Amino acid sequence: MTTTATTAGTGALIAPSLALTLRYAEDLVKSIPADRFCEMPTKDMNHPAFCMGHLAIYSNRVLEMLGRADLKISMPFGDEHFKNGAPCVAQDGRYPSKDVICETFFNGWRAVLAALPTVDDAVFTRENPAEGRFKEMFPTVGSAVNFLCGGHHMMHLGQLSTWRRAAGLGSAQ
């Protein structure tokens, strides 16, 4: 998708950053063996299942903020083990498989990616419907969506990149 700053709407300006994070996520997870997806090579390190599951639970929330709840995907898992503040632990049966987590992550965020350029700019100027600190930091839908599609992804994908090195898998290829 080619856009210019003079003709692109807000969603079209956010979409390329999200597309980059999705490509990076693909590169990070493709060579991780499924049986190592919940491995914790060092204490208190978030493993791939946690990072990807955590990011996956936000795509439907973004679609709701964008007024596109019709595009929400079916979530095969809840947010109990992935929400902000949930502890990351070695696999004890609580985490779905690598395939389930990754499919959910990519399906959800690809739905957001497709929707972004179609969202009217007025939606981005609306008040963030969240409560508390998140709303204080990101007072509008636009600021919240921009963070969730870019900075939030890169924070947790950076954790995943660090995990790869600690687990002896090296950088993403």
C-alpha positions as CSV (number, residue, x, y, z in Angstrom):
1,M,0.0,0.0,0.0
2,T,1.4,3.4,-1.0
3,T,0.2,6.4,0.7
4,T,1.2,10.0,1.0
5,A,0.9,12.2,4.1
6,T,-1.2,14.7,2.2
7,T,-3.9,12.3,1.1
8,A,-3.8,9.5,3.6
9,G,-6.1,9.2,6.5
10,T,-4.9,8.5,10.0
11,G,-5.6,4.7,9.7
12,A,-3.6,4.6,6.5
13,L,-0.7,6.3,8.2
14,I,-0.7,3.8,11.1
15,A,-1.1,0.7,8.9
16,P,2.5,0.5,7.5
17,S,3.9,0.4,11.1
18,L,1.6,-2.4,12.0
19,A,2.5,-4.2,8.8
20,L,6.2,-4.0,9.7
21,T,5.5,-5.4,13.2
22,L,3.6,-8.3,11.7
23,R,6.5,-9.2,9.3
24,Y,8.9,-8.9,12.2
25,A,6.7,-11.2,14.4
26,E,6.6,-13.8,11.5
27,D,10.4,-13.7,11.3
28,L,10.8,-14.1,15.1
29,V,8.4,-17.1,15.6
30,K,8.9,-19.1,12.4
31,S,12.0,-21.0,13.5
32,I,11.0,-21.5,17.2
33,P,10.2,-25.1,17.8
34,A,6.7,-25.6,19.1
35,D,8.0,-27.6,22.1
36,R,10.1,-24.6,23.1
37,F,7.4,-21.9,22.9
38,C,7.0,-21.8,26.7
39,E,10.6,-22.3,27.6
40,M,12.1,-19.9,30.2
41,P,15.9,-19.9,29.7
42,T,16.3,-17.4,32.5
43,K,14.1,-16.5,35.5
44,D,11.4,-13.8,34.9
45,M,11.8,-13.8,31.2
46,N,8.6,-13.7,29.1
47,H,8.6,-16.6,26.7
48,P,7.2,-16.6,23.2
49,A,3.8,-18.0,24.1
50,F,3.3,-15.2,26.7
51,C,4.5,-12.4,24.4
52,M,2.5,-13.5,21.4
53,G,-0.6,-14.4,23.4
54,H,-0.5,-11.1,25.2
55,L,-0.3,-9.2,21.9
56,A,-3.1,-11.4,20.4
57,I,-5.7,-10.4,23.0
58,Y,-5.6,-6.7,22.0
59,S,-6.6,-7.0,18.3
60,N,-10.3,-7.3,19.1
61,R,-10.1,-4.4,21.5
62,V,-8.6,-2.3,18.7
63,L,-11.3,-3.3,16.3
64,E,-13.9,-2.3,18.9
65,M,-12.2,1.1,19.4
66,L,-12.2,1.6,15.6
67,G,-16.0,0.9,15.4
68,R,-15.3,-2.4,13.5
69,A,-16.4,-5.0,16.0
70,D,-17.9,-6.8,13.0
71,L,-14.4,-7.9,12.1
72,K,-13.5,-9.3,15.5
73,I,-12.1,-12.8,15.4
74,S,-13.1,-15.7,17.5
75,M,-10.7,-16.0,20.4
76,P,-9.8,-19.7,21.2
77,F,-8.4,-18.5,24.6
78,G,-9.2,-15.9,27.1
79,D,-7.0,-13.1,28.5
80,E,-6.6,-14.5,32.0
81,H,-3.0,-15.8,31.3
82,F,-2.0,-13.0,28.9
83,K,-3.4,-9.8,30.3
84,N,-1.3,-7.0,31.7
85,G,0.1,-8.1,35.0
86,A,-0.4,-11.8,34.5
87,P,2.7,-13.8,35.4
88,C,4.6,-15.6,32.7
89,V,5.4,-19.2,33.8
90,A,6.9,-22.2,32.3
91,Q,4.2,-24.4,30.5
92,D,2.0,-26.0,33.1
93,G,-1.0,-26.6,30.8
94,R,-2.3,-23.0,30.9
95,Y,-1.0,-21.9,27.5
96,P,-2.4,-22.9,24.1
97,S,-0.1,-24.4,21.5
98,K,2.3,-22.3,19.4
99,D,0.0,-22.8,16.4
100,V,-3.1,-21.6,18.2
101,I,-1.4,-18.6,19.7
102,C,0.3,-17.5,16.4
103,E,-2.8,-18.1,14.3
104,T,-4.9,-16.0,16.7
105,F,-2.3,-13.2,16.8
106,F,-1.9,-13.0,13.0
107,N,-5.6,-13.4,12.1
108,G,-6.6,-10.7,14.6
109,W,-3.9,-8.2,13.7
110,R,-4.4,-8.8,9.9
111,A,-8.1,-7.9,10.4
112,V,-6.9,-4.6,12.1
113,L,-4.5,-4.0,9.3
114,A,-7.2,-4.4,6.7
115,A,-9.6,-2.1,8.6
116,L,-7.3,0.7,9.4
117,P,-7.3,2.5,6.1
118,T,-11.1,2.4,5.9
119,V,-11.7,4.1,9.3
120,D,-13.0,7.7,9.2
121,D,-10.5,10.2,10.7
122,A,-13.2,11.3,13.1
123,V,-13.0,7.9,14.9
124,F,-9.4,8.6,15.8
125,T,-10.3,11.9,17.6
126,R,-12.8,10.2,19.9
127,E,-12.1,9.8,23.6
128,N,-10.3,6.6,24.5
129,P,-13.0,4.3,26.0
130,A,-10.4,2.7,28.4
131,E,-10.2,3.5,32.0
132,G,-7.3,4.5,34.3
133,R,-3.7,4.9,33.4
134,F,-4.1,3.7,29.8
135,K,-6.6,6.4,29.1
136,E,-4.4,9.0,30.9
137,M,-1.4,8.1,28.7
138,F,-3.5,7.8,25.5
139,P,-6.6,10.0,25.7
140,T,-7.9,9.5,22.2
141,V,-8.7,6.4,20.1
142,G,-6.0,7.5,17.7
143,S,-3.3,7.7,20.3
144,A,-4.3,4.4,21.8
145,V,-4.6,2.6,18.4
146,N,-1.2,4.0,17.3
147,F,0.4,2.7,20.5
148,L,-1.2,-0.7,20.3
149,C,-0.3,-1.2,16.7
150,G,3.3,0.0,16.9
151,G,5.0,0.7,20.2
152,H,3.2,-2.1,22.2
153,H,4.1,-4.6,19.5
154,M,7.7,-3.6,19.3
155,M,8.1,-3.7,23.1
156,H,7.0,-7.3,23.3
157,L,8.6,-8.4,20.1
158,G,11.8,-7.0,21.5
159,Q,11.3,-9.3,24.5
160,L,10.9,-12.1,22.1
161,S,14.1,-11.2,20.2
162,T,15.9,-11.2,23.5
163,W,14.3,-14.6,24.4
164,R,15.6,-16.0,21.1
165,R,19.2,-15.1,22.0
166,A,18.9,-16.4,25.6
167,A,17.4,-19.6,24.2
168,G,20.4,-20.0,21.9
169,L,18.4,-19.4,18.7
170,G,20.1,-16.2,17.6
171,S,18.5,-13.3,15.8
172,A,15.5,-13.7,13.5
173,Q,16.4,-14.7,10.0
